[in-house]
Amino acid sequence: MRAISIDKVNNIKSLLMSTKSNSKIAKQVRVSRTTVQKYRAALPVVRNVNKAGRKSLIGERLIRYITRLATQGRKRTAVDIQRDIKENFNMVMNDSTVRRALKKAGFVAFVKPRKPLLRAVNIKKRLQWAEDHKDWTVDD
């Protein structure tokens, strides 16, 4: 690989900060596209990328409202929150959109672990057993 002048390297660095593609930068600086790719990978350059795709229907404000509904009082499902938004805002939204908003807000879905409930008799028996055996050693 041939050495590239410092001017070209600086030019590549500055162009990497723009939204231009690797091939356009390569044509402008007159180096190969793979050279630009190597500099993009090697240099800690953050590229300003235009967001592609469809705009989100829900904004930050609605995401905060959804998180408030999920955390306040009785825990609610995504379907309950979706129905609430439909009633209050007349906004048609899928329950998967609500789940995505909750995930974006940092919530994690999990199934609550189930454990057997202890009756009062069992609690007393366990406490009595623990009190009887608290002074035991390994040899006992």
C-alpha positions, 0 to 999 in steps of 0.5 A: 500500500502506498503512503498517502500525503497528510493533506489527503488524510486530513481531507478524508477525515474532514469528509468522513464527518460529512454525510457523503458516502465512501465512494464520493469521498474517494472520487473527490480525494482521488483515492480508492474506496477501500482506502476510505473504508480503512480510514473510516474503520481506523479513525474514531470518527463519528459520522453524521448519518441522516436518519432513514425510514419512516418517522415515528408516530409517537413523540417523546411526550407520548412515550413519557405518558406511556411509561407513566401509565405503565408504572403508576398504580396497578401494573398494566399491559401493553393492550390496556395502555393502547386502549387508554391512548385510543380513548383519551387521544383518539389515536389508533396505535398497535400494542406492539408500538406501546411495547416498543415505546416501553423498550425505548424507555428502558423497560424490560419484560419478564415473567414474575417468578412464582413461589408457593405461598406460606400459610401461617402454620408453615411460617411458625414451623419454619421459625421454630425449626430455625430457632431450634437449630441455630446453635448447631455445628457441622458435627451435629 
